[in-house]
Every structure is written in structure tokens, then in C-alpha cells.
């Protein structure tokens, strides 16, 4: 059991932070009633968490490499637990949104360390098992958020959406202290503060622009201004990193084609696999009249279950297959699953989504663990936090882009149909077709460009990495 304590600690943290991306989707109507505020005013309960998570995860990975991944992970769990309590006790929507932003800070610290801790801890066949289970948890958590939120909201009240995090955080803390060894980059150097600040501004501005564009349209002045600010900050970040002796993100990593292809694949996977879920949930609840639990059962559970079965059951086997095939064909399964769901009409019930969600879940369970382990194999182990931070940053930006783009398409179709049930069905179908095309393009990209059978780290691990420091 002790051997798998680090995996349990990492999976618990991963599940928490990813479930909380969408867990409040089905709870928003109840929160709106409790606070007597407009439903749209609470959108930042979702977006504030996503914004801080996307903006801070790369910087957190760099900090973890330099000051200790176990230490940063523990701090992240503590911040996440405290902010969850603040969310549950929030007296109004402003306090809830502020607590959710803080929760994203804790989630970023945890997310930046997850893949790096597994990469450092496990080797050989154990590594395949660990990444398979972790990848399955990634897929299951992202899909299960609405279901978990529905169960808690319907039976216990919306505040339990956040209170349930506390005991899980305590268990995660216990397993981390008990089983995770400290690791860090052997050459600590100084913190790349200019790079950290410029990238955080860039990621925050772009994410905000995507959120704003999804709400107000792609020609909205505020959204365009956010995109312009994000691009300017990104340009500054690239200049800073190119000149820095201790960069937060080593740009030379992107000269390796497999690394770049896998980053792009992660970005597109999140958009294609999860970006449409909020809108199918809206259709299930507002048009079909399903309660929060039934909406989660039809709209999330099949994908979560299929992903978990594949990742946990076949993770070790998948790690032995060339990433080009596992990731590429997995993306094609996601494309097929999305297209299979896009058969909704005015007379459909929630069961129409189930076969496609299962197929997409099989793809998610194949892609996520292999994508992460293959990408980490492309970098020196002392850069694991950096690479993991980059991976998870692009994943969150992909999700934000997917929700924004699909949200605009969905809203336009509903408006064109004057809010009729057929219009809602047409809107969900449109988002699913675009998501399918996105996954198809990503799958072809991987199959064509990711020719390497197995990645080899670009540098041997240094002595400090080869021998973990004592837990403290």
C-alpha cells in the first residue's frame, strides 16, 4: 500500500481540482435562488476558478521545480481546503466568487505538481500503471463534475458542493505526508519573476478574453482588448524567457517536434472532449426538465465510467504502445463519440447521448495518460514541474477556448430558433459537430507528425533527482 501512496495522493488532488471546474454548473440555479441574484451574475463562480487555474499553473510548476514539488503540492491542498470552506460559508455572490478565485490558486499549485510527482516517483511497469490510473482520474473527474454537483445539490444543498472537499483534502494531505518524497530541480537558481508575471498576465488576459467573448461575442471591445493585452504580455514573456538564464519555461523544449505536437494535442483534446458538456447539460435540464442528478447521469457518467475503465484497466498496456497510435487513435474515438451524440432532435431523451459518451470516454481514457507520460519523457526529469505546468496550462486554455467557442455557437442557434426545444437541440448538435471536427484534426495531426515510437529524455537525471531527499 505504501508503494502506491504517492499515486493515491496525486489522484485525490487531481480529482478534486478537476471536478471543481464544472461541479457548480448544475448548482448555479440553487445558488442564484439562495442569494436572490441573477443567474448570469454567477457565471464568474465558474469562470473565476478557471481563470486563476489557467493563469497560475505554469508559474506554480516552475516554483515547484525550484522549491520542492511535495512542498508546493501540500501548500496547494491547504489553500484548496481553506478556500473550499470559504466557498461553503460565503454570505453573498461576491464572497463566493472571491473564494473560488482563491480555490483556483490552490488548484494551480496542485495541478502543476501532479504529473511531475508521478514522473519522479514511478519507473518501469509501475510508471505505466500510475499514469494510466492518473489519466483515468483526469477524464473521469472532468466528466463527473456535473454529476457530483447534481447529487450534492439535490440531496444536501449547494454548500455541500464545497464542504465535501474538506475530508478529501485531509485524506490527500495524509497520503502526501506519508508517502511522497521531496524532489526539486538540482540547480535551483533564482525565481524567474519577470517570466512568471508576464505569463500570468498573458494567460489571465487570454482566458478572460475567451470567457468574455463567449458571453458578449467575438467582436466585443472588452474581449478584443483582453486578447490584445494577452498577446502583448505573451510577446514580452517570449523575450524575457529567451534572455533568461533561469527561464520559467525553456523555449528550447518547443524545438522538439514531439513535445510541441503533444502540447497541441492536449490543448485540442480538452476543447473537443469537455468543452460542450455545459451546453448538453443545459439542454438536459432546461428543455427535458431533468433534475441535477439525472442530468449528470445522462450527460457525464457514461464518459466518466468509460474513461476510468480504460485508464485504470489498460493503462499499463497503453504505455507500451507508441504514443502516436494511442493518442492519435484515441482522438479519433473522441471525434466519433462526439459525432455519435450529435443526433438530438425535439423528441430525443437523454439516452441519445449515452452511446457517444461511452465512445468518447474510451478515447479520453486512452489519450490523457499517454499524452502526459510521453510529453514528460521528452524533457529532463528536473524539468518535470515545468513540463507538467505547461501541459496543464494548455489543457485549461483548451477547455476555456472550447467553452467560449461552443458557447457562442450554442447561443446563436438558440437565438435563431427563438428558444424553442428544436433550437436547443440544434445548438447542442452544432457544438458536438465542431468538437468532433476538432478531435479529428488533432488525431490526424498526431498520427502524421508524431512519428517517434518512444521518447527519450533529453538529459540524464542529475544526482539530486536520482536520489530523492528524505520526507520532511
C-alpha positions, 0 to 999 in steps of 0.5 A, spaced: 500 500 500 505 504 501 508 503 494 502 506 491 501 512 496 504 517 492 499 515 486 493 515 491 495 522 493 496 525 486 489 522 484 485 525 490 488 532 488 487 531 481 480 529 482 478 534 486 481 540 482 478 537 476 471 536 478 471 543 481 471 546 474 464 544 472 461 541 479 457 548 480 454 548 473 448 544 475 448 548 482 448 555 479 440 555 479 440 553 487 445 558 488 442 564 484 435 562 488 439 562 495 442 569 494 436 572 490 441 574 484 441 573 477 443 567 474 448 570 469 451 574 475 454 567 477 457 565 471 464 568 474 463 562 480 465 558 474 469 562 470 473 565 476 476 558 478 478 557 471 481 563 470 486 563 476 487 555 474 489 557 467 493 563 469 497 560 475 499 553 473 505 554 469 508 559 474 506 554 480 510 548 476 516 552 475 516 554 483 515 547 484 521 545 480 525 550 484 522 549 491 520 542 492 514 539 488 511 535 495 512 542 498 508 546 493 503 540 492 501 540 500 501 548 500 496 547 494 491 542 498 491 547 504 489 553 500 484 548 496 481 546 503 481 553 506 478 556 500 473 550 499 470 552 506 470 559 504 466 557 498 461 553 503 460 559 508 460 565 503 454 570 505 453 573 498 455 572 490 461 576 491 464 572 497 463 566 493 466 568 487 472 571 491 473 564 494 473 560 488 478 565 485 482 563 491 480 555 490 483 556 483 490 558 486 490 552 490 488 548 484 494 551 480 499 549 485 496 542 485 495 541 478 502 543 476 505 538 481 501 532 479 504 529 473 511 531 475 510 527 482 508 521 478 514 522 473 519 522 479 516 517 483 514 511 478 519 507 473 518 501 469 511 497 469 509 501 475 510 508 471 505 505 466 500 503 471 500 510 475 499 514 469 494 510 466 490 510 473 492 518 473 489 519 466 483 515 468 482 520 474 483 526 469 477 524 464 473 521 469 473 527 474 472 532 468 466 528 466 463 527 473 463 534 475 456 535 473 454 529 476 457 530 483 454 537 483 447 534 481 447 529 487 450 534 492 445 539 490 439 535 490 440 531 496 444 536 501 444 543 498 449 547 494 454 548 500 455 541 500 458 542 493 464 545 497 464 542 504 465 535 501 472 537 499 474 538 506 475 530 508 478 529 501 483 534 502 485 531 509 485 524 506 490 527 500 494 531 505 495 524 509 497 520 503 502 526 501 505 526 508 506 519 508 508 517 502 511 522 497 518 524 497 521 531 496 524 532 489 526 539 486 530 541 480 538 540 482 540 547 480 535 551 483 537 558 481 533 564 482 525 565 481 524 567 474 519 573 476 519 577 470 517 570 466 512 568 471 508 575 471 508 576 464 505 569 463 500 570 468 498 576 465 498 573 458 494 567 460 489 571 465 488 576 459 487 570 454 482 566 458 478 572 460 478 574 453 475 567 451 470 567 457 468 574 455 467 573 448 463 567 449 458 571 453 458 578 449 461 575 442 467 575 438 467 582 436 466 585 443 471 591 445 472 588 452 474 581 449 478 584 443 482 588 448 483 582 453 486 578 447 490 584 445 493 585 452 494 577 452 498 577 446 502 583 448 504 580 455 505 573 451 510 577 446 514 580 452 514 573 456 517 570 449 523 575 450 524 575 457 524 567 457 529 567 451 534 572 455 533 568 461 538 564 464 533 561 469 527 561 464 520 559 467 519 555 461 525 553 456 523 555 449 528 550 447 523 544 449 518 547 443 524 545 438 522 538 439 517 536 434 514 531 439 513 535 445 510 541 441 505 536 437 503 533 444 502 540 447 497 541 441 494 535 442 492 536 449 490 543 448 485 540 442 483 534 446 480 538 452 476 543 447 473 537 443 472 532 449 469 537 455 468 543 452 460 542 450 458 538 456 455 545 459 451 546 453 448 538 453 447 539 460 443 545 459 439 542 454 438 536 459 435 540 464 432 546 461 428 543 455 427 535 458 426 538 465 431 533 468 433 534 475 441 535 477 442 528 478 439 525 472 442 530 468 449 528 470 447 521 469 445 522 462 450 527 460 457 525 464 457 518 467 457 514 461 464 518 459 466 518 466 465 510 467 468 509 460 474 513 461 476 510 468 475 503 465 480 504 460 485 508 464 485 504 470 484 497 466 489 498 460 493 503 462 499 499 463 498 496 456 497 503 453 504 505 455 507 500 451 504 502 445 507 508 441 504 514 443 502 516 436 497 510 435 494 511 442 493 518 442 492 519 435 487 513 435 484 515 441 482 522 438 479 519 433 474 515 438 473 522 441 471 525 434 466 519 433 463 519 440 462 526 439 459 525 432 455 519 435 451 524 440 450 529 435 443 526 433 438 530 438 432 532 435 425 535 439 423 528 441 430 525 443 431 523 451 437 523 454 439 516 452 441 519 445 447 521 448 449 515 452 452 511 446 457 517 444 459 518 451 461 511 452 465 512 445 468 518 447 470 516 454 474 510 451 478 515 447 479 520 453 481 514 457 486 512 452 489 519 450 490 523 457 495 518 460 499 517 454 499 524 452 502 526 459 507 520 460 510 521 453 510 529 453 514 528 460 519 523 457 521 528 452 524 533 457 529 532 463 526 529 469 528 536 473 524 539 468 518 535 470 514 541 474 515 545 468 513 540 463 507 538 467 505 546 468 505 547 461 501 541 459 496 543 464 496 550 462 494 548 455 489 543 457 485 549 461 486 554 455 483 548 451 477 547 455 476 555 456 477 556 448 472 550 447 467 553 452 467 560 449 467 557 442 461 552 443 458 557 447 457 562 442 455 557 437 450 554 442 447 561 443 446 563 436 442 557 434 438 558 440 437 565 438 435 563 431 430 558 433 427 563 438 428 558 444 424 553 442 426 545 444 428 544 436 433 550 437 436 547 443 437 541 440 440 544 434 445 548 438 447 542 442 448 538 435 452 544 432 457 544 438 458 536 438 459 537 430 465 542 431 468 538 437 468 532 433 471 536 427 476 538 432 478 531 435 479 529 428 484 534 426 488 533 432 488 525 431 490 526 424 495 531 426 498 526 431 498 520 427 502 524 421 507 528 425 508 524 431 512 519 428 517 517 434 515 510 437 518 512 444 521 518 447 527 519 450 529 524 455 533 529 453 538 529 459 540 524 464 537 525 471 542 529 475 544 526 482 539 530 486 533 527 482 536 520 482 536 520 489 530 523 492 531 527 499 528 524 505 520 526 507 520 532 511 
